Amino acid sequence: MPVRVRFAPSPTGSLHVGNALTAVANRRFADERGGALVLRIDDTDASRTVAGGEETILGDLEWLGVGFDEGPVRQSERRDLYADAAERALAAGAAARDADGSVRLSQTGTTLLREDGTATYQLATVVDDLELGVTHVIRGNDHRPNLPVQTRIATALGAHLPVVIHHGLVLGPDGKKLSKRHGHSSIAELRDDGLPAAAVRAYLDELGLPEHDVQLDLARLGRLAVDAIAAMPDQELAAAAEAPVEVVPALRGARSLLEAREYARLVVAPERAALGDEAGLTLERFGELRRPAPEWLTSDEARSIVRELKAVGGDLRVLRLALTGAERGPELASVLAALSRDEALARTS
């Protein structure tokens, strides 16, 4: 039987990092087995549905590079399926109808249909997994308590649950389940922090299907962000940093896209800094080295000029201030590679 998995978020806004881990794990599981991923929107509880929540989730998945083969399938549009399933359970004697019209599982008293006829999460989840032909359910450990009752619901419907695989949760630094109080809890927050999509996806891929709970490792995410920025094509990085492509050499060492944008500002539109009387000798020596060099420097040529300037007693701090208006920023040689000869000489004259 072909492998079919599903990712089933509720439309409550940007994906929680733990939910994103589940999405990536399901996509990888399907890809490794030539299977399909179904996107299901669990919106049976209207009180938890946020306006625009589904669109936000779709945007997060696209940003992470997680495609789906079918869907989105919305539970709110499948009410008749759930009602039919409840009737089958009633007919089999596995469920009973209360006086208020709700339907409950006989063995546990678990509500299947509310008195208004809407399906509960437990019933809708089981019916959808069966009707959509899901072969493997991959979800977080927080769903383990649901397994016994969902098994009973499937039995009441004369069926068997798919294979269920639970993975560890993503925790905050205090060892508790990651939440908004920790910060960095959603894909939107990571994106707003300037982490490239490739870095977040690489981190989630590294986690795989953790057997036990794991703490969100922001330091590792940061290292992956540096690698991702270094690997971005020039045009892509320039667009992400809202900068001209000529300044890309100065952006490669940035630790986030926010920092890359700040680096770009320092190179493109620096504030003028007070250099002091002692700056003249350094800038004169720099001019002597830069004038005979090509209009645009390679990385090696730029590093060579920095080394030579330092060797003759030049003050690299002064040169950085003259070129960028700041004492800290991108690697000095990368700034030289990002500026034309005329522009570099104009800023140091």
Buried (B, 14 or more C-beta within 10 A) or exposed (E): EEBBBBBBBBBBBBBBBBBBBBBBBBBBBBEEBEBBBBBBBBBBBEEEBEEEBBEBBBBBBEBBEBEBEEBBBBBBEBBEBBBEBBBBBBEEEBBBBEEEEBBBBBEEEBBBBBEEEBBBBBBBBBBBBBBBEBBBBBBBBEBEEBBEBBBBBBBBBEBEBBEBBBBBBBBBEEEEBBEEEBBBBBBBBBBEBBBBBBBBBBBBEEBEBBEEBBBBBBEBBBBBBBEBBEEBEEEBBBEBBEBEBBBBBBBBBBBBBBBBBBBBBBBBEBEEBEBEEEBEBBBEBBEEBBEEBEEBBEBEBBBBBBEBBEEEEBBEBBBBBBBBBBEEBBBBBBBBBBBEBEBBBEBBE
